[in-house]
Amino acid sequence: MSLQSIDPMTNQMIQIYAEMTANEVQDAIALSSSAYEKWSVIPFKDRAKLMACAADILRVRVNEYAELMACEMGKPIRDGRLEVAKCADTCDYYADQAQTFLQPHTITLPDKQCVTSYQPLGVILAVMPWNFPFWQVFRFLAPTLMAGNVALLKHASNVPGCALAIEDIMKTAGFPAGVFQSLMIKSEAVNSVIEHPAVCAVTLTGSTEAGQQVAAKAGSLIKKTVLELGGSDPYIILEDADLQKAVPLCVSSRLTNSGQSCIAAKRFIVVESVREAFEQQFVASMRQWVMGDPRTEATQIGPQARVDLRDALHQQVLDSIKQGARCLLGGEMPAGDGAYYPPTVLTDVRPGMRAYDEELFGPVAAIIGVADEAEAIWVANDTPYGLGAAIFTQDQHRGERLAIESIQAGNIAVNVLVKSDARLPFGGIKASGYGRELGEAGIKEFVNIKTVCLG
């Protein structure tokens, strides 16, 4: 059995990696368990030195890792550099802040004094996706290790080179053997890892279906999970929006990472009084983005990560058009090799259409016209997902009120893009998952919040 790295630009094999045997997986878990006993008592300052070293390696080898992502999943190389830099910044952030976040708190009661402390749990399994193959790992890895846990990574099967590169970074930085390991296994082997007594919790970023499966298995064993799942993020364009500012941000959000992002803008809910103007500007801007070889600097949109994913996206577009949507741009399968799909804009999208009801994980925008603010809010919340959302209005107080009181999502932006940031809690509600990554909340997901009272 093997894992295959395939270039989505050419559909050619890059490299074949041997899949770990069941015994090798068990040995890796045993090594992690043994490593935890020592790592969990290492002082914060010593953990921080190693994490800062990992950040340095990321910065020094940024071009190498960006090239690797371009080859394995088609990420435009300049986007890959930004992703690696973000990983380095996150390593530095938790190296600096972990001890402060996990400082014990003393609470004095009339009859006793109590201390709340934050203790590591043990071996944490991470099941991570291909779309941000470095960032998704490091935003889990940095806080988890700084909290004193150790980590096992089951990365997406189409980015095995990225998985091994991350393992190499941690080894080169000086982390002890077993503190972080990449398991070269396929999805079918995940349950057996969760079942191992040494594995105490699981974090997963991926599809809602994958989250359901992992949560069911971990839940049956009373093991904690954090899930960051799919999204169908609404971007609301109110009648007073500044389109000159809103349109470029909307396009950028829709096309980031070639449209393959959980928190990309996917549904554009536009008040009818500005819909025609929005559509004209939006289509013109979408048309300007350059699709091409992800290894070249000019490319803004690379291929989709796999041909089967591209084909499934195209079928969603075709079905939506059959159901009554109008295609304003794109929507045609490009000729030639590679998993390319052009920037595509659908309008007149309504409930019952696939473009309305499903997540579009690629460079396809769905425009939904609404009469007013009230209908815009209703449509924004008319989804099983709740990861991100954005509101565009020139009335900042109005936007803040709607964001706080009306939108059902974990991350909401007003007149800016929805982005993850190491300093801010990140996660969703409803079918987009539960728990939080990043910020102070993220490092506290995988600790034992222990209360000790002294009489």
LOLUMGU-31727 format. One line per field, with one value per residue (C-alpha): residue in one letter; x, y, z. Coordinates in steps of 0.1 Angstrom, whole numbers. Example, Ala and Ser with C-alpha at 12.3 -4.5 7.8 and 13.67 -1.06 7.14 Angstrom:
<recs>
rest <- (A,S);
px <- (123,137);
py <- (-45,-11);
pz <- (78,71);
</recs>
This chain:
<recs>
rest <- (M,S,L,Q,S,I,D,P,M,T,N,Q,M,I,Q,I,Y,A,E,M,T,A,N,E,V,Q,D,A,I,A,L,S,S,S,A,Y,E,K,W,S,V,I,P,F,K,D,R,A,K,L,M,A,C,A,A,D,I,L,R,V,R,V,N,E,Y,A,E,L,M,A,C,E,M,G,K,P,I,R,D,G,R,L,E,V,A,K,C,A,D,T,C,D,Y,Y,A,D,Q,A,Q,T,F,L,Q,P,H,T,I,T,L,P,D,K,Q,C,V,T,S,Y,Q,P,L,G,V,I,L,A,V,M,P,W,N,F,P,F,W,Q,V,F,R,F,L,A,P,T,L,M,A,G,N,V,A,L,L,K,H,A,S,N,V,P,G,C,A,L,A,I,E,D,I,M,K,T,A,G,F,P,A,G,V,F,Q,S,L,M,I,K,S,E,A,V,N,S,V,I,E,H,P,A,V,C,A,V,T,L,T,G,S,T,E,A,G,Q,Q,V,A,A,K,A,G,S,L,I,K,K,T,V,L,E,L,G,G,S,D,P,Y,I,I,L,E,D,A,D,L,Q,K,A,V,P,L,C,V,S,S,R,L,T,N,S,G,Q,S,C,I,A,A,K,R,F,I,V,V,E,S,V,R,E,A,F,E,Q,Q,F,V,A,S,M,R,Q,W,V,M,G,D,P,R,T,E,A,T,Q,I,G,P,Q,A,R,V,D,L,R,D,A,L,H,Q,Q,V,L,D,S,I,K,Q,G,A,R,C,L,L,G,G,E,M,P,A,G,D,G,A,Y,Y,P,P,T,V,L,T,D,V,R,P,G,M,R,A,Y,D,E,E,L,F,G,P,V,A,A,I,I,G,V,A,D,E,A,E,A,I,W,V,A,N,D,T,P,Y,G,L,G,A,A,I,F,T,Q,D,Q,H,R,G,E,R,L,A,I,E,S,I,Q,A,G,N,I,A,V,N,V,L,V,K,S,D,A,R,L,P,F,G,G,I,K,A,S,G,Y,G,R,E,L,G,E,A,G,I,K,E,F,V,N,I,K,T,V,C,L,G);
px <- (0,12,4,8,18,4,10,-25,-12,-1,-18,17,31,56,65,51,54,51,22,29,20,-3,27,46,17,15,52,48,20,41,70,47,34,69,80,50,63,94,80,51,75,99,98,80,112,128,97,97,133,125,93,112,138,110,99,134,135,102,115,148,133,101,107,113,80,61,74,64,28,26,37,15,-18,-14,-11,2,37,33,4,25,52,25,13,47,53,20,31,64,45,22,51,66,33,28,64,59,24,19,32,10,-21,-16,-6,-25,-52,-58,-94,-99,-131,-143,-133,-105,-81,-83,-60,-70,-42,-38,-21,-14,-35,-11,-10,-32,-41,-46,-64,-57,-67,-48,-59,-35,-11,13,-10,-37,-10,10,-21,-28,8,22,-3,-6,32,36,9,30,12,27,12,5,-5,-26,-23,-44,-33,-25,1,25,55,42,35,71,85,67,81,116,112,104,133,157,145,155,122,128,119,82,70,57,53,36,17,18,-16,-49,-83,-93,-66,-77,-102,-75,-54,-83,-89,-54,-55,-26,-44,-65,-80,-85,-87,-99,-102,-121,-155,-186,-188,-153,-160,-191,-171,-142,-165,-186,-156,-139,-172,-178,-145,-152,-123,-125,-126,-122,-138,-133,-155,-170,-185,-208,-198,-222,-209,-238,-238,-262,-277,-253,-221,-191,-188,-154,-140,-164,-160,-122,-124,-153,-133,-102,-120,-138,-106,-81,-62,-79,-113,-104,-108,-134,-137,-137,-167,-191,-226,-229,-262,-269,-297,-315,-310,-272,-272,-267,-238,-223,-226,-209,-180,-177,-176,-151,-128,-131,-122,-89,-74,-47,-50,-19,12,13,51,51,49,21,-3,-31,-52,-37,-53,-78,-60,-74,-92,-121,-126,-126,-151,-174,-174,-182,-212,-225,-223,-240,-268,-273,-277,-302,-321,-324,-292,-276,-239,-223,-187,-168,-187,-169,-143,-110,-92,-59,-43,-45,-73,-80,-113,-120,-134,-171,-201,-236,-265,-303,-293,-323,-331,-332,-302,-270,-252,-275,-277,-241,-206,-188,-152,-135,-135,-173,-194,-231,-250,-284,-306,-326,-351,-336,-316,-341,-341,-303,-299,-325,-306,-272,-285,-304,-275,-264,-230,-218,-180,-176,-195,-190,-211,-205,-221,-209,-227,-201,-225,-251,-226,-214,-250,-259,-226,-231,-269,-280,-255,-250,-213,-181,-161,-177,-161,-175,-160,-130,-122,-127,-93,-78,-52,-30,-42,-79,-101,-112,-140,-176,-210,-237,-223,-191,-179,-172,-143,-118,-83,-58,-58,-59,-90,-71,-43,-68,-88,-63,-55,-69,-84,-77,-91,-73,-87,-68,-86);
py <- (0,35,72,91,126,138,172,186,209,179,149,133,113,131,105,73,70,37,35,26,-9,-14,-24,7,29,12,18,55,59,42,65,95,82,78,112,129,118,140,167,176,187,207,244,268,287,256,247,282,281,250,266,298,276,260,295,303,272,280,315,303,276,294,291,253,248,271,251,218,231,242,208,187,207,235,265,296,300,335,323,295,319,338,306,296,331,328,295,310,340,316,296,328,339,308,307,342,338,302,306,337,320,290,308,294,315,318,323,330,318,324,289,279,290,275,273,267,253,241,208,190,160,137,124,145,132,158,149,177,187,194,230,248,219,238,264,239,218,246,264,232,222,253,257,220,215,247,234,203,178,157,153,128,140,122,145,144,115,138,159,133,154,183,160,147,182,194,164,173,209,198,174,199,225,200,187,154,122,114,149,153,125,123,90,79,63,66,76,40,36,67,48,24,54,70,37,35,41,66,89,112,137,145,176,176,201,189,180,178,141,134,153,132,100,111,127,95,73,96,102,65,64,97,114,151,165,199,201,228,217,231,265,283,317,346,380,405,436,461,490,515,494,511,489,503,488,458,442,437,422,399,387,382,362,340,333,329,296,291,291,262,276,268,306,318,340,316,332,369,381,415,439,444,481,476,442,452,474,448,421,443,452,417,399,425,419,381,381,399,372,351,313,294,275,278,279,313,346,360,332,340,309,275,241,226,201,170,163,145,176,198,175,175,213,215,192,215,244,225,213,248,262,235,245,281,299,322,320,354,342,309,277,258,231,242,221,205,186,196,201,237,254,291,318,314,336,323,347,343,316,304,278,243,249,232,265,277,246,232,244,254,245,262,295,297,326,324,357,358,389,400,428,443,438,415,391,393,381,353,340,343,321,297,272,242,259,286,292,327,357,393,424,454,487,523,524,507,506,489,463,457,453,428,408,405,400,385,364,328,321,319,345,377,406,441,458,435,399,369,356,334,350,335,361,355,325,307,281,276,265,242,218,239,223,232,242,269,271,300,327,320,298,276,266,258,232,205,210,197,228,215,231,225,237,241,243);
pz <- (0,-8,-7,-40,-46,-79,-96,-102,-130,-151,-134,-134,-105,-83,-58,-41,-3,16,38,75,86,116,137,127,137,170,175,166,192,218,210,214,247,260,248,265,300,295,273,296,324,303,313,290,282,268,247,235,223,201,188,178,161,140,131,119,97,81,72,59,37,27,-10,-7,11,-12,-42,-24,-20,-56,-67,-44,-44,-69,-46,-64,-51,-38,-17,-5,8,27,42,54,69,87,102,114,130,148,162,175,189,211,220,235,249,260,296,301,287,310,341,372,387,424,437,474,490,526,538,514,487,452,423,387,367,331,326,293,283,265,229,205,170,143,111,86,51,19,11,35,41,63,80,91,108,125,139,158,164,179,208,214,219,238,262,269,248,220,186,158,124,99,69,37,15,-15,4,20,10,31,61,60,55,87,106,94,105,140,141,128,153,181,193,211,192,194,203,168,142,108,104,68,67,49,63,68,95,116,138,150,161,179,197,211,249,247,223,244,220,183,162,127,99,69,55,77,68,80,112,119,115,137,163,165,171,196,214,218,237,257,239,233,198,181,147,120,91,59,53,29,40,32,22,26,4,18,-1,14,7,-9,-39,-48,-16,-13,-47,-46,-11,-22,-52,-32,-6,-33,-52,-24,-26,-60,-42,-20,15,42,50,15,5,-13,-13,-22,-8,-25,-19,-52,-54,-59,-74,-110,-102,-80,-106,-133,-111,-96,-130,-144,-114,-114,-151,-144,-121,-138,-140,-148,-136,-98,-99,-117,-99,-121,-113,-90,-95,-98,-106,-82,-59,-77,-109,-92,-70,-101,-119,-89,-87,-124,-119,-92,-116,-145,-122,-108,-143,-151,-120,-132,-123,-149,-156,-160,-162,-167,-161,-189,-184,-198,-224,-217,-188,-152,-127,-137,-133,-143,-121,-124,-114,-111,-104,-98,-73,-52,-26,-40,-63,-56,-56,-28,-7,-10,-3,-35,-28,-58,-77,-81,-68,-61,-62,-44,-47,-17,-11,21,52,69,39,37,73,67,36,54,82,58,57,78,81,104,100,86,73,62,60,38,48,53,86,109,139,118,106,142,154,127,132,169,171,139,120,130,125,145,126,112,95,87,56,58,49,71,80,107,129,156,181,176,184,153,147,137,148,134,108,106,138,174,196,188,175,179,204,241,236,212,236,263,242,249,286,318,335,370,401,434,467,500,534);
</recs>
